[in-house]
């Protein structure tokens, strides 16, 4: 499958998967250039429209030449991709922020479950279970604040992707 990669003025990376086939006798390079031209025309129209309507101007994109798509980074951190001038890499700080958001979303799913366990322990007058559940609840509530410190030792994208605090397991 063909893919055309773009780097935006905002540093973001986007992919275009053409839905049309090359014209007869059209080289791959000419095909990519034709698709790129359509993309640039669409960007120009979007910029003019945004300007006329007083909206934020969308970023412009420049085609990345000769990118080997088999070496693209993992899609998990897709929104952290950036172009270093030679290839597409993962911006580690952006990846950390993305992973932190995903962990916080997991925490939000866990909180109601723990709250129900607390209510059950109160209803059953089970002080031992209540104390345990209160500790877990406090840890979940503090997770957003504690995550940056927990993530300080992580040095690679692979370590980051596999990191899940014990409280969320």
Secondary structure, DSSP 8 states (H G I E B T S, - for coil): ---EEEEETTS-EEEE--SS---TT--HHHHHHHHHHHHHHHHHHHHHHHHHHT------EEE-TT--GGG---GGGGGGEEE-SSSEEE-HHHHHHHHHHHHHHHHHHHHHHHHHHHHHHHHTT-HHHHHHHHHHHHHHHHHHHHHHHHTTT--SHHHHHH---GGG-
